[in-house]
Amino acid sequence: MSLDQTAAGLTATPIDGPQPILSAQGLQKRYGKVVALDNADFELMPGEILAVIGDNGAGKSTLIKALCGAVIPDAGVIKLDGSPVQFKSPMEARLAGIETVYQNLALSPALSIADNLFLGREMRKSGPLGNIFRLLDRSTMNRLAREKLSELGLMTIQNINQSVETLSGGQRQGVAVARAAAFGSRVVIMDEPTAALGVKESRRVLELMLDVKRRGLPIVLISHNMPHVFEVADRIHIHRLGKRIAVINPKDYSMSDAVAIMTGAMQPPS
């Protein structure tokens, strides 16, 4: 603060409370005449599960893709830990600690569990074997893969070298979550994680999400399943017509209220 400001009686106001670990202000994205994001805002607080809901075509998928580097917004600012970032690809977001579990899981069915966990991040042997001959350190990757799966309670997977195509839907989802939890140092984004799962497998995925949260990683959950959203979310971001229209506490609103706000049948809270 300058001396002139002090003389004018201006004082700095400290910002109380925790600051968002991932935020966005005024995001815009157009595809021709179609407006996907219209000055959209977003805030993810540390250690929370933030659910993002919205009708089809509301722009929530574009918002999430912008946050994880899959889409480059036309305008707006994205901040990670308070610092502006500009992700030009999902790989840049991953290097910054943002991991995404996509709806299609982005797993290679023919590869083993360990290979999928380290896909694109393979570890090489030390010395000439790795530097010159580029041999992979499979024993270390297998050990770390087993540790990560054990941390998340996925002990039903007996063989870390079995191919992903031999796993059930819930186990595949568990592998995708384990990969995100293993390498996501700051944020985990989950896109419709229970959409194609049965009741039992969906329950396990929800438990995995709570386990990841207990480990200190904040989660962004995109889902159409309202019971699941209201069960695990700390806050609910409601997206409509390309922008955030409300953020509600699931303890203060019902599922019917959330749907009504989402569809425009109910006025969003101020």
GIPE-V442780 format. One record per helix or strand. SS is the DSSP state (a for helix, b for strand). FROM is the first residue (numbers start at 1). TO is the last residue. If there is no record, write none. Layout:
SS_FROM_TO ; SS_FROM_TO
This chain:
a_3_7 ; b_22_31 ; b_34_44 ; b_49_54 ; a_60_67 ; b_75_80 ; b_83_85 ; a_90_95 ; b_98_101 ; b_112_112 ; a_113_117 ; b_124_124 ; a_128_131 ; b_136_136 ; a_138_151 ; b_163_163 ; a_164_166 ; a_169_183 ; b_187_191 ; a_199_214 ; b_218_222 ; a_226_232 ; b_235_240 ; b_243_248 ; a_255_263
